[in-house]
């Protein structure tokens, strides 16, 4: 297999007309997106609470958020949901009962 270099990727992108991150319109888009995300965070019900967290509590929140994200990527996958759906019809509220045993084995549950 041929070794691909970053330079090759950049050359291909340039030939195909893919914009680089340095492009002004892309930078404006990313700045606008970041502004919207910040605005949304200010409107959350827990905004005031999060703003007054101690450094230790803020670090704890960050750790829990990382664990939650990791578990969303590895435990609560589409494949798992599909396997439950293959068992038959799934009605509202059934997922909790079917996922309870799996949920109780997670790091987030233990926290």
N, C-alpha and C positions, 0 to 999 in steps of 0.2 A: 504494500500500500504506500502511496506517495505521501511524504511528509508535507503537510500544508503549513505555511507560515502566515503570520499575521499580515505581512506585507502583501501576500497573495490575496487574502480576504479584502484588504483595503483597496487593492487594485481592481478586483472584481466589482466591489461596491461602487467604485468611482466610474467604471465602465458602464454599469447598469443604471447609474444615476441615483443611487441610494444616497440620501442626504447624510452628512456627517453631523456629529453632535455639536460641532462648532458653527453650523449654519444658524444665522440670526433668527429665522422663522421657527426653527426647532427649539432654540433657546427661549424664545418668547412663549412658545407652547408650554414648555416645561415650567417656566416661571408662573404662567397662568394656572397650570395644573396644581403646582405647589401652593399657590395662593388659595385655590378652592379647597384643597385638603385642609389647610390651616383654618380657613373660615368654618369648615364643617366641624372641625375639632372644637372650636369655640362654642358651637351651638349644641354640643352634646350635654346631656343632663349631668354628667359627672365632671364637667370642665372645671368648675370651681374647686371641687374636691381634689382633682389631680394637680391643680396649680399650687395647692398648699401642702402637698406631700413632703415629708422629710426626705433627705437624700437616701436614707436606707429604705424607706417605703417605696420611693421611686425606683430604686434598683430592684426591689422585690417584684414590683409590677412588671419591669422589663424582663426579668427572668421568667415569670409566669407567662408573659406574652410570647416569649421565645418557645416555651414548652407547648403552649397552645398551637402556635404556628406549625411546629414540628409534627405534632399529633394530627393536625388537619391534613398534612402532606403524607403521613405514613399510616395512620390508623383509620381515619375516616375518609377512605378513598371511594371513588366511583365504583371500583371493582367490588368493594364490600357492599355498597348499596345495591348494586346489580345482583349480587349473590342472594341478598335478602329478597329482592323482588322476584327472583326465579323460583322462590319457594311457593309462590302463589300471589293472590291479590294482597296488596298492602293498603290499609285504610289509615286515615289520620289517627295519630296516637299509637299506632302499632310499632313504629320504629323504636320508641323508647323501650318497650318490653323486649324487643328482639335484640337491641344493642346494649341493654343494661349490663349483662355479664361482661361484655367486652369493655364497656365504659369503666367498670369497677376495677379493671386491671391497668388503667392508665396512670401516668405520673400526675396528670392534672387532677384526677379524682383523689389521689392520695394527698395532694396538697390541700 
